[in-house]
Amino acid sequence: MRKLFGTDGVRGVAGQVLTGELALALGAAAAREIGGEHPRVLVIRDTRESGAMLESALAAGIASAGGDVLLGGVLPTPAAPLLLGRYGFDLAAVISASHNPFADNGIKFFGADRFKLSDATELAIEQRLGAAKPDLPSRIGSISALHGTDEDYLRALQERFGDLSLKGIDVLLDCANGSTYRCAPEIFRRLGATVTVLAAEPDGRNINDGCGSTHTGPIVEQMRAGGHDAGFAFDGDGDRMLAVDRDGAIVDGDELIALATLHLRERGRLPGGGVVVTVMTNFGFHTAMRAAGVEVATTAIGDRYVLEELRARGWGLGGEQSGHIIDMGFVPSGDGIASALLTLEALDGRDLADRHAMDKLPQNLVNVRVRDRDAAIADQVLRAAVQREAAALEGRGRVLVRPSGTEQLVRVMVEAPTEEETEAVCARLVAIVQTGS
């Protein structure tokens, strides 16, 4: 069982959990696991102050195992699988902790097939960390800069969205002081938009700090002030995005995926005719897709599970309410910038505020702190209550009660046709969790 790798690579406080020594060892182990005498490995990172330190250590580890390292610099995460295909690398590593605070950092790997490494491969890398000291490679690998990576990524976006004209459209972009700070404004300008940018001055410590897709206050405030047609907020590593309409309303991943699904199907670019979402996806999405004749597959929370289901079914589109949107026709990863462009493409000149892809049901999510989350979930009184409330909402809404994966919390989520019913059902279930805990 993996101990270091989580659902999105190895992550922790830089210098404490994710140390230079660990990055060095991971680089060497990953290069050896990939195999071959001299694997070619791309390394990119976000804007955290610890990024350069971890980049140097990871690259040194790879080179010590005979790998040749190409440093791509600061780039959004989805650039890794794109560049893997363009240059034929054997492996890519992304140094980022996504939407986490600056003190955290992480390392995740993509294989030559452009997908994140499998659980089995990550476990094999971990096992190499504790193995006996391996023999020296036939030669030490090289480390060099790969120039022009920004342009490579921008070119891929232009190739995909070359027919999209944004002339006359005024957009507001929140780059979270992260890895989209150069590429996002540039591609929108190249496609003709008038661009205003927030949080695009990274200093190593301000990534995700009161900005970006997890802190939408600033972009919402500016959109409400007027003057912009649409706003897009990215996270620190650029693999997710939330939109904001001219009235300051946040448009989450559910609505964006609904828009994209109907648009791509109309264009004949929705492989398999279905879409993959997670258990958190609003009931209104399912209602809209059922009415449109689109099959929906549901997975556990996490973009890696969405991706696994897409691959298993041979489908092309999926994502999460949080703004991870995967369009396999472009790249097998969430891509915030591409998702923003796909949204404008789907709107086809219409105002984002006039979107009508789905009607969202009121949703109430309450995190209840408990002593033992597993015991709380197993409580028979709670189970019976959940079944009773779910039956009463069948066909009109839904109930989801689940344990947190990282904290002693039980998450109670209810969707119903009205705010009043949603709050009432949620309150009843929360009270039962609190009584049982």
C-alpha positions in Angstrom: 0.0 0.0 0.0 1.3 3.4 -0.9 2.5 5.6 1.9 4.0 8.6 0.2 1.8 9.1 -2.9 -1.7 10.3 -2.3 -4.4 11.0 -4.9 -2.3 13.7 -6.6 1.3 12.7 -6.1 3.5 13.3 -3.1 2.5 16.5 -1.2 3.4 18.2 2.1 5.0 21.2 3.7 8.1 22.0 1.7 11.3 21.5 3.7 9.5 19.5 6.4 7.6 16.7 4.7 8.7 17.3 1.1 12.4 17.9 1.6 15.2 18.2 -0.8 16.5 14.8 0.2 13.1 13.2 -0.5 12.9 15.0 -3.9 16.4 13.7 -4.8 15.4 10.2 -3.8 12.1 10.3 -5.7 13.8 11.6 -8.8 16.3 8.7 -8.8 13.7 6.1 -8.0 11.3 7.4 -10.7 14.0 7.4 -13.4 15.0 3.8 -12.5 11.4 2.6 -12.5 10.7 4.1 -15.9 13.6 2.0 -17.2 16.0 2.4 -20.1 19.5 3.6 -19.9 18.9 7.3 -20.2 15.2 8.2 -19.9 14.3 11.8 -21.0 12.4 13.6 -18.2 10.6 16.9 -18.3 10.3 18.9 -15.1 8.0 21.9 -14.7 6.8 23.8 -11.6 4.5 26.5 -10.3 5.5 29.8 -8.6 6.1 28.7 -5.0 9.3 29.8 -3.4 10.2 26.2 -2.7 9.8 25.2 -6.4 13.4 26.0 -7.5 14.9 24.1 -4.5 12.7 21.0 -5.2 13.3 21.3 -9.0 17.1 21.2 -8.4 16.9 18.3 -6.1 14.5 16.3 -8.3 16.6 16.9 -11.4 19.8 15.9 -9.5 18.1 12.6 -8.5 17.0 11.9 -12.0 20.4 12.7 -13.4 22.1 10.5 -10.8 20.1 7.5 -12.1 21.2 8.3 -15.7 18.2 10.3 -16.8 18.5 13.4 -19.0 16.4 16.3 -17.5 14.8 19.1 -19.4 13.7 22.0 -17.2 10.6 23.6 -18.6 10.3 26.3 -15.9 7.0 27.7 -14.6 4.0 26.2 -16.6 0.5 25.1 -15.9 0.2 21.4 -15.0 -1.6 20.4 -18.2 1.4 21.6 -20.2 3.2 18.5 -18.9 1.1 15.9 -20.8 1.0 18.2 -23.9 4.8 18.5 -24.0 5.2 14.8 -23.3 3.4 14.1 -26.6 5.1 16.9 -28.5 8.7 15.9 -27.5 8.4 12.2 -26.8 9.6 12.3 -23.2 9.7 9.2 -21.2 8.4 10.9 -18.1 7.2 14.3 -16.8 7.3 15.7 -13.3 5.2 18.6 -12.0 6.3 20.4 -8.9 3.1 22.0 -7.4 0.6 21.8 -4.6 -2.2 23.1 -6.7 -4.6 25.2 -4.7 -2.8 24.7 -1.3 -1.0 27.6 0.5 2.5 28.6 -0.6 4.2 26.6 2.2 3.0 23.3 0.7 4.4 21.7 -2.4 4.1 18.5 -4.2 5.6 16.2 -6.9 3.4 14.3 -9.4 4.5 12.3 -12.4 3.0 11.7 -15.9 4.1 8.7 -18.0 5.0 8.6 -21.7 1.3 7.8 -22.4 0.5 11.4 -21.1 -1.5 10.0 -18.1 -0.6 10.2 -14.4 1.3 7.2 -13.2 -0.8 4.3 -12.1 -1.1 3.3 -8.4 1.0 0.3 -9.1 3.8 2.3 -10.6 3.8 4.8 -7.8 4.0 2.0 -5.3 7.0 0.6 -7.2 8.7 4.0 -7.0 8.1 4.0 -3.2 9.5 0.5 -2.9 12.7 1.6 -4.7 13.2 4.3 -2.0 13.8 1.6 0.6 15.7 -0.8 -1.6 19.4 -1.5 -1.4 21.7 1.1 -3.0 21.6 0.4 -6.8 24.6 0.2 -9.1 25.8 3.4 -10.7 24.4 4.0 -14.2 26.6 3.7 -17.2 26.8 7.5 -17.2 25.4 10.3 -15.2 22.6 12.1 -16.9 22.4 15.7 -18.0 20.3 18.7 -16.8 19.5 21.5 -19.2 16.9 24.2 -19.8 14.1 23.6 -22.3 13.4 26.9 -23.9 10.2 28.0 -25.5 7.8 25.9 -23.4 5.4 28.7 -22.9 5.2 29.1 -26.7 4.7 25.4 -27.2 1.7 25.4 -24.8 0.3 28.5 -26.3 0.6 27.0 -29.8 -1.3 23.9 -28.7 -4.1 26.1 -27.4 -4.2 28.1 -30.6 -4.3 24.9 -32.7 -7.3 23.7 -30.7 -9.2 27.1 -30.5 -7.9 28.7 -33.7 -11.5 29.2 -35.0 -12.5 31.0 -31.8 -12.6 34.8 -32.2 -12.8 36.8 -29.0 -12.9 40.2 -30.6 -15.3 42.5 -28.8 -15.2 40.3 -25.6 -13.9 41.8 -22.4 -12.6 39.2 -19.9 -11.3 39.4 -16.4 -8.7 36.8 -15.4 -7.6 35.9 -11.9 -4.3 33.9 -12.2 -4.0 33.1 -8.5 -0.3 34.4 -8.7 0.3 30.9 -10.0 1.5 29.1 -13.1 -1.1 30.6 -15.5 0.1 34.2 -14.9 1.9 34.4 -18.3 0.0 32.1 -20.6 -3.6 32.8 -19.7 -3.6 36.6 -20.5 -1.5 35.9 -23.6 -3.8 33.4 -25.2 -6.9 35.5 -24.6 -5.1 38.5 -26.2 -4.0 36.5 -29.1 -7.6 35.4 -29.8 -8.7 39.0 -29.7 -10.1 39.6 -26.3 -9.7 42.7 -24.2 -8.0 41.4 -21.0 -7.8 42.7 -17.5 -5.7 40.6 -15.1 -5.8 40.0 -11.3 -3.2 38.2 -9.2 -0.5 37.9 -11.9 2.5 39.1 -9.9 3.9 36.0 -8.1 6.5 36.5 -5.4 6.8 32.9 -4.3 4.5 33.4 -1.3 1.3 34.9 -2.7 0.1 31.9 -4.7 -3.6 31.2 -3.9 -3.4 33.9 -1.2 -6.9 35.5 -1.2 -7.2 35.0 -4.9 -7.8 32.3 -7.6 -10.6 29.7 -7.9 -10.6 29.0 -4.1 -10.9 32.7 -3.1 -13.3 34.2 -5.6 -14.1 37.4 -3.6 -11.9 39.7 -5.6 -13.0 38.6 -9.1 -16.7 38.6 -8.0 -16.4 42.1 -6.7 -14.8 43.4 -9.9 -17.3 41.6 -12.1 -20.1 43.2 -10.1 -18.5 46.6 -10.6 -19.2 46.2 -14.3 -17.2 46.6 -17.5 -16.4 42.9 -18.2 -18.4 40.3 -20.1 -17.0 37.2 -18.2 -14.4 36.4 -15.6 -12.3 33.3 -15.1 -10.5 32.3 -11.9 -7.7 29.7 -12.1 -6.0 27.8 -9.3 -2.3 27.8 -8.5 -1.2 25.1 -11.0 -3.8 25.9 -13.6 -5.7 22.6 -13.9 -9.0 24.0 -12.7 -11.2 27.1 -13.3 -14.4 28.7 -12.1 -16.2 31.3 -14.2 -18.0 34.5 -13.0 -20.7 36.1 -15.0 -21.3 39.9 -15.5 -23.6 39.9 -12.4 -21.0 38.4 -10.2 -22.6 34.9 -10.0 -20.0 32.1 -9.8 -20.5 29.5 -12.5 -19.1 26.2 -11.1 -17.8 23.1 -12.8 -21.3 21.5 -13.0 -22.7 24.3 -15.2 -19.5 24.6 -17.2 -19.5 20.8 -18.0 -23.1 21.0 -18.9 -22.4 23.8 -21.4 -19.5 22.0 -22.8 -21.3 18.6 -23.1 -24.2 20.0 -25.2 -21.8 22.1 -27.3 -19.4 19.2 -28.1 -22.3 16.8 -28.8 -23.7 19.3 -31.3 -20.3 19.6 -32.9 -19.9 15.8 -33.1 -17.0 15.9 -30.7 -18.4 14.0 -27.7 -17.0 10.5 -28.0 -19.4 7.8 -26.8 -22.1 10.4 -26.3 -21.6 10.5 -22.5 -20.0 12.5 -19.7 -18.3 11.6 -16.4 -18.9 13.5 -13.2 -18.5 12.9 -9.4 -20.9 12.2 -6.6 -20.8 15.9 -5.7 -22.3 17.0 -9.1 -25.6 18.8 -8.7 -28.8 16.8 -9.2 -29.9 19.5 -11.8 -27.0 18.4 -14.0 -28.4 14.8 -14.1 -31.9 16.1 -14.9 -30.6 18.2 -17.7 -28.5 15.5 -19.2 -31.3 13.0 -19.0 -33.6 15.4 -20.8 -30.9 15.9 -23.5 -30.4 12.1 -23.9 -26.8 12.2 -22.6 -25.6 9.3 -20.5 -23.9 10.2 -17.2 -21.4 8.1 -15.3 -20.6 9.0 -11.7 -17.4 8.4 -9.8 -15.8 9.2 -6.4 -14.5 12.7 -5.8 -11.2 13.3 -7.5 -10.1 14.1 -11.1 -8.1 10.9 -11.2 -11.2 8.9 -10.8 -13.0 10.9 -13.5 -10.0 10.3 -15.8 -10.0 6.5 -15.1 -13.7 6.3 -16.0 -13.2 8.3 -19.2 -10.4 5.9 -20.2 -12.5 2.8 -19.3 -15.5 4.0 -21.3 -13.6 5.6 -24.2 -15.5 8.9 -23.5 -14.0 12.4 -24.0 -15.4 14.8 -21.4 -15.7 14.8 -17.6 -15.0 16.8 -14.5 -15.8 18.1 -11.1 -17.9 20.7 -9.5 -14.7 22.3 -8.2 -13.7 23.3 -11.8 -11.5 20.4 -12.9 -12.7 19.8 -16.5 -11.1 17.2 -18.7 -11.5 17.4 -22.5 -9.7 14.3 -23.7 -9.8 15.8 -27.2 -7.2 18.3 -26.1 -5.3 16.9 -23.1 -5.8 14.1 -20.6 -5.8 16.4 -17.6 -7.8 19.2 -16.2 -6.8 22.5 -18.0 -8.2 25.7 -16.6 -7.2 27.9 -19.5 -8.6 25.4 -22.1 -11.8 25.1 -20.1 -12.3 28.9 -20.1 -11.8 29.0 -23.9 -14.2 26.0 -24.3 -16.8 27.8 -22.2 -16.6 30.9 -24.6 -16.7 28.6 -27.6 -19.8 26.8 -26.2 -21.5 30.2 -25.6 -21.0 31.1 -29.3 -21.3 34.8 -28.6 -24.0 34.5 -26.0 -23.7 36.2 -22.6 -22.5 33.9 -19.8 -25.2 35.4 -17.6 -27.8 34.0 -20.0 -26.5 30.4 -19.8 -29.3 27.7 -19.8 -27.5 24.4 -19.9 -29.0 23.3 -16.6 -31.1 24.4 -13.6 -29.1 24.0 -10.4 -31.0 22.7 -7.4 -30.3 24.4 -4.1 -27.5 22.6 -2.3 -26.5 22.6 1.4 -23.2 21.1 2.5 -22.4 20.9 6.3 -19.2 19.4 7.7 -19.9 17.9 11.1 -16.9 17.3 13.4 -17.0 13.9 15.1 -14.8 11.7 17.3 -14.7 8.8 14.9 -15.9 9.4 11.3 -16.1 5.7 10.5 -18.2 4.9 13.6 -20.5 7.8 12.9 -21.1 6.7 9.3 -21.9 3.2 10.4 -24.5 4.3 13.0 -27.8 2.5 12.2 -30.0 5.4 13.2 -28.1 7.7 10.7 -28.3 5.1 8.0 -32.0 4.7 8.4 -32.5 8.5 8.4 -30.5 8.8 5.2 -32.6 6.2 3.5 -35.8 7.8 4.7 -34.8 11.3 3.5 -33.4 10.0 0.2 -36.6 8.1 -0.5 -38.7 11.3 0.1 -36.5 13.2 -2.4 -36.3 10.5 -5.0 -36.7 12.0 -8.4 -36.6 15.5 -7.0 -33.2 15.8 -5.2 -30.8 13.7 -3.3 -28.9 13.1 0.0 -25.2 12.3 0.3 -23.6 11.6 3.7 -20.0 10.5 3.7 -16.8 10.6 5.8 -14.0 13.0 5.1 -11.0 11.4 3.6 -8.5 13.4 5.7 -10.3 14.7 8.8 -12.6 13.5 11.6 -15.6 15.0 9.8 -18.9 13.7 8.4 -20.0 15.6 5.3 -23.8 16.0 5.0 -25.0 17.2 1.6 -28.6 17.7 0.5 -30.2 18.9 -2.7 -33.9 19.6 -3.0 -36.2 21.8 -5.1 -36.3 24.7 -2.6 -33.9 26.3 -0.2 -36.3 25.7 2.6 -36.6 21.9 2.0 -32.9 21.6 1.5 -32.1 23.3 4.8 -34.7 21.4 6.7 -33.5 18.0 5.5 -29.9 18.9 6.1 -30.6 20.1 9.6 -32.4 16.9 10.5 -29.5 14.8 9.3 -26.8 17.0 11.0 -28.7 16.7 14.3 -28.6 12.9 14.1 -24.9 12.9 13.3 -24.2 15.2 16.2 -26.3 13.1 18.6 -24.6 9.9 17.6 -21.1 11.3 17.8 
